[in-house]
Amino acid sequence: MDMLRIRYAVFDLDGTILDSEWAHEEAKRSIIADLGGQCDIDLNYFVGRSNRDFWKTVLAKMGKEGDIEALVRLQFERVLSALRRENQSESPGLTRLLRYCRDTGRKTAVCSGSDEHFVLDVLDFLGVRSLFDVVITSKDVTRLKPAPDIFLAALDRAKIPGTCALAFEDSHSGCLSAHAAGMRCIGYTAGGRNPQNLDEADFLVSRLDDAISIMDNLEARERG
């Protein structure tokens, strides 16, 4: 296993490990309505970006003051409730890919700009928490995607260089973040349902376990 060139698979959470962007959009729209406003903000722009920056933008556009931390907590509560209500499943191929990584001696990580309690709750809800070696969340970094900090933290935690890691992302900002950390990036298209711009991705997959052949081919090519 020491011969492995690709030794680390690092996954975004929302939109990659599971389809949850719809739940975030639902939560944001409902909270804005509760605040007495209308949602004329480009929600797609904020996919993969800071929720705190989102709520700062909302309050500024509405000309209101508010408790940013309380709004973020409420968003996460409503998202988790929606995921449970709909019994949202993992993205196709996730568990197979994670087990492949474990069976071949590769480490795995979650890198999410969401808060730790939410990330762990989602992993527990899906029953995949034990399949990840490293979990990096907003508490571990100062700057979120598209800055590289969150991926750099994951690389540092595992003591693996970016050239030996692959990032799995569903957003433009996530791909930029991965590249800035020196990692190649696999863009998850969700079978064509993902509306995000993935032009920056090095590879595209419709299912997460489609990446198994990509990883195998990279190993074969880079070993010469």
Disulfide bonds with the S-S distance in Angstrom:
none
